[in-house]
Amino acid sequence: MKKNLSLLFAFAVLISAMATAQEARQFHNHVRILDPNQFIHPFATPQGENPATFACIYNLVSTINPGCPIDGTTAVPTGGRGVIVIVDAYDYPTAASDLSVFSTQFGLPPAKFAKMYASGKKPSSGCSGTGGLGNWGLEESLDIEYAHAMAPHAIIVLMEAASASNTDLFAAVQKANALIAAHGGKGEVSMSWGEGEFSGETADDSNFTQTGVTYFASTGDSPGTEYPSTSVNIVAVGGTVIDRNSSGDYTGQTAWSDGGGGDSSQEPIPSFQSAISGIVGKHRGVPDVSLIAGTGTAIYNTGGGISCGSGWEEVEGTSIAAPSTAGIINAAGTFNTSSNAENTEMYSNLGDSAVFTDITTGSCGTHSATSGWDFCTGLGVPNGYSGK
């Protein structure tokens, strides 16, 4: 009897330890500043790609400026409706005022913006850089600015989690689900964070199942796969690099060498990837689509501290791609009932150049961009709003 009780006690301790490890899991964001000196000496004016060059490159405006040069390209998207919720960790103190300056700079309408605390209490500042906070304040400025830029008439809500733990971030996703349900039941959730895949991750996939919501997650800023972008309930967004000639004209895109992608070690192949089963095998492949990530892009952040800034900054990362794609899909106006439905629609247009521009050059880790779907850029990059 004592032996049985000892075994039961040992088993209980093991289960408790596993649960504690699961609760302690931390996610990291997917943005990095090109030069850390910008935190101290920001640019006086925007540097790098911007909402207008995005709109030109991805055919989101009616008048395309030949070459989509950074200087002189001004037309920005005009669509969007419903709600886009940006889920991030910690507080971004100057979110509203920074978004206002960004919008004015690029001729965007004033944002319909709100900031919410998922726990009901204001989190620690994401600009302090202490306690493992990383670049969360920088992340939040990027996310809200480019979601708004691609869907300027959508409501943008920044849902701030109490920390970067799985418990707090998934609680924030649940708050985002409830918010969208309360505002018409149609919208997008963008998550520019992740971590390496882990055993049991499929149990967390239930966080991304609110009817009427399409979920977007960036695939990461290093080769390989990360959760939650590998979830079958997510639109996984990878990264590309913008190519320009010596005159500054846009010439194309290549896969970003630091972009995430590959075959999931945990998630089974979803139905929408049946057409590429010969590539992915029995597991979920990522990304689904891609967008600019490995080219400097302009954001505005005056949050201060050691991980925000005091003006215009130039950043890179698949964190650019996820909220921008969420905004493009919002502006497309289809509002599919789930991520699965959204992916099903997009994968039905595999190889259609009127819907996606195929990226066939570049590599990411051991994978290379090739004709058709691949582990670096997925279906390719958006070409206008059709088929999305």
N, C-alpha and C positions, 0 to 999 in steps of 0.2 A: 504493500500500500504506500509506504514511504517513498519507494522508488518511483511509483506512478505519479505521486504528488510532486516529486522533484522534477520529473520530466515535464509535467504540466506547467510548473513554475518556470522552468527554463524556456519552454515554448512561449509562454506569456511575455517573458522578458524580451525574447527575440522579436515577437510581433510588435511590442511597444517600441523597441529600438528602430525597427523598420518604419513605423509610423512617424517617429520623431525625425528620422532622416528625411522622410518624405516632406514633412512640414517645414524642415529647415532649408529646403531647396530654394536656390536663388536664381533669378533670371538676370541677364545683362542686356543692355540696349545695343543698338546697331548703328551708332553714329560716331564719327571721330572728326575732330577739327584738323584741318590740313596743317596748320602751324599753331602750336600752343601759345606762341607770342601774341596771337590775336586776342586772347583773353585779356591781355594787358594793353595791347595796342591794336584795337579793332580798325577795320577799314572805315574811311569817311563816307564811302559810297559802296553800293553792292558790287561784289566781285563774283565771277563765275556764272554758271547757268542760272536761269531764273524762270518765273512763271510764263513769260512771253516766249522764251526759247523752247520751253517744254511744249507749249501750245503749238508752236510752229513745227517742231520736230515730229510730234505725234499727231499732226493733222487735226487739231482740235478747234481750229478757227477757220472761218470761210476764206480769209485772205492770207495766203502763205507768202512770207517774205523770202525771196530766193536766197538760199544759203543759211537762213535762220541765224544771222550773225548776232552775237551778244549785244553789240552796239547797233541800235536802229531797229530791232525787232520789239514791237510794243503791244501787238494784239494779244489779249488774254481771254481765257474761256469765259463764257457768260451763263452757263447752265447751273444745274443743281437744285435739289429740293429735298424735303425730308430731313433726316438727322444722320450725321456722321459722328460717332463717338470715338474719340481717341483715348485709349487706355494706356496710362503710363504710371510710373511710380514717383512718389514724393511731390512736393509743391513747386510750382513755377510761379514766383511771386509777381512777375511783370507780364504775365501772359496776355492780358487784354490790351494793355498799352502797346506792347511790342507788335502784336498782331495788327493793331491800328496803323502803326507806322509802316509796316510791311505792305499793307493793303494800299495805302496812299502812294507809296513809292512806285508800285507797279500798276496803278490805275484800276485796282480792284474795288468793288463796292465795299462799304463797311461790313464787317463780319457780323452775322447773327451768332454771337459767341457766348458761351456760359462755361464756368468752371465749377466742378462738383467734387466733393470729398467722399470717396466711396464708403469710408468708415463713419462718416458724419462728423469727423474731426479733422482739422487742418493738419496735413502731414508735415514732417520735417522738410526743410528747403532742399530741393534738388540741385541747388546752386552751391551748397556749402562744400561739396566734395569730400565730406567726412563720413565715417560710418559705412563705407562701401557704397556711397550714393553714386559714384561714377559721374557720368555726363548726363544725368537724367534731366536736368534743367535745359541743357542744350538739346536733348532729344525732344522735349516737349515743344520747344519753339519751332523746330523743324516740322514736327508732325502737324501742328495746328495750322501753320502757315501754308504748307503745301496741300493739305486737304482743302483748305479754303480757296487756294489759288485754282485748283482744278474743278471745284464745285462751289463757286462764290455765292450762290443763293441757297445753299444748304445750311442748316443749323449745325454749327460745330460745337461739340461739347467735349471738354477736356475732363475726363474722369480720372482723378488722382487717387491711386492706391496708397495705403499707409506705408508700404515698403515694397521692395522688389522680390519678396518671397512668393512662392507659388500660392500660398493661402491668401495673401492680400491681393495679388494681381487677379486671381480667378474670382475673388469676391467682387473686385471692380468690374470684371466682365459680366458678372451676374447683375450688377447695378446697371450696367450699360444695356443689357437685355431688357430689363424692366423699363428703363427710360424710353427705349425705342418702342416697346409694346404700348406704352402710355401715350405715345405721340404718333399714332397712326399705324404702328406695327410694320413699318418699312424703313430700312436703313442699313447702315454699314458700321462695323466695328473694326478699327485698325489697331494692330499691335506690332510695334517695332522692337520686339524683344524676344529672347529665346535662350535656350541652353541645349547642351548635347542631349541626344535621345537617352531614354532610361527605361528600364523594365517597368511595366505597369502604366506607361504614359497613356495608353488607350482608355484608361479609366477616367482621365481628365477630358476626353473628347466630348463628354456630355455638356461641358460648359459652352459649347459652340453650336447649340441646336435650337436656339430660339427661332420660331417660325417668322419669316419675313426679314431675317437678318442675314447678311452676307459678311463673313469674317475674313479679314486679310492679315497675314503675318509675313514679315520679312524673313528671308532664309538665312541671314547672318553674314558677317564680314570676314569669314574664313572658310576655306573649302570644307565640305562635309555637310551633314544634316543636323538640324536643330528642331526642337519642339518649342512652340506649337505649330510651326510651319508645316511639319510632316503630318499633322492631323488630317484625317480624311474629311473633316468638316471645315476645312480652311482653304482659302485661295492663297497659295504660297507664291510670294513675289521675290524673284531673284534680281540680279543686277547686271547692268551693262556699262560700257564706257562710251562717251560721245567722242567721235573722231572729227577733227576739224583740220583744214589745210592751212597753209602759211598765211592765207588771206583771212582766216577766221571763219570760213564757210563750213557749214556742216556737210560731212561726206558720208556718214554712216555710223554704225555702232558695232562694237565687239563685246564678247563676254568679258565680264570683270574677273580678273584673276583671283581676287579675294572674295568673290561671291560664293554663297553657300549653294549646295545642290548635291543630289545623289539619290540613292535608293534607301528608303527607310529600313531600319533594322527591326522595327516594331509594328508598323502599321500595314495592314493588308492592302492589296491593290483595290482602289475604289472603282465603281462601275464606270465612271466617266473616263477612266484610263484604259478601258478594255482595248481600244484601238492601238495602244502602244505597249501592250503586254509583251510583245517581242523584245522591247527595250528594257522595261522595268521588271519583268518577271512576275513574281507573286506578291510584290510589295509596292507600296506607295512611292512614286517618284516625285521629286521636286526639283525646280519650281514649276508652277503652272504657267506663269507669265513673267515678264521681266520689264524693267524700266531703268532709267539712269541711276547709278549708284556710285560708280568709281570715278566720277568727274566732279570737280569742285562746284558747289552750288551755294547760292547766296541765301542766308537767313539773317534775321534781326533778333538780337537778344541783349537785354540790358539788365539781366537778373543779378549780375555781379558775382561775388564769390570766386572760387577757384575752378568752377566748372560751368560757368555761364559766360557772360561777357559784358561789354558796355557799348555795343553798337553792331555794325555789320560784320558777320563772320562767314567764312567759307568752309563748308563741311563736305564729307562724303560718307557713304554707307548705304546699305539696303534699307535703312530707315527713310531714305529719300523716296525709295520706290513704293513702299507699302501704303503710306497715306495718300501719295499722288495717285496710285492706281485705284484706291478706294474712292477718291474724288472723281476720277474719270468714269468709273462704273456707276457712281451716283448720277453724274451728269448724263450718262447714256440713257437713264430713265426707265430701264426695264424692271428693276426691282424684283429680281427672282426671289422665290420663297425661301431659299437656303443657299449655302455655299455650294452644296452638291448640285443644285439646279443651275447656279451660275457657272460652275465649272463644266457641267454638261453642255450648256449652250456654247461656251467658248471652245471646248474640245470638238464640238461638231463642225467648227470652222478651221480645224487644223489644216494648214497648207493654203488657206485662202488669203492671198496677199492684200485683199481689200479690207480684211479684218485685222490681221497681224502681219507685221514685217518680220520675216524669218531672219534670225541672226546666225550666221554660218562661220564666223571666225572668232578666234580667241579660245581661252580655256579657263577652267577653274579646278585647281587641284589635278586629279588624274583624269578629269573629263574634258571633252572638247565640244565647242559649239559646232553643230553639223546641220545639214539640210533637214528640215522637219523638226520634230520635238527632240530636245536633248536635255541633259542633266545640268547644263549651265544657264540656259535661257528659256527652257520650257517651250511654249508655243511661239515665243518671240515677243516683240514689243507691240503695243497697241498702234493701230493705224485708224484713227478716227473713232467714232462711237458705235458703229454697226457691229452686230454680232456679239454684243456684250450686255 
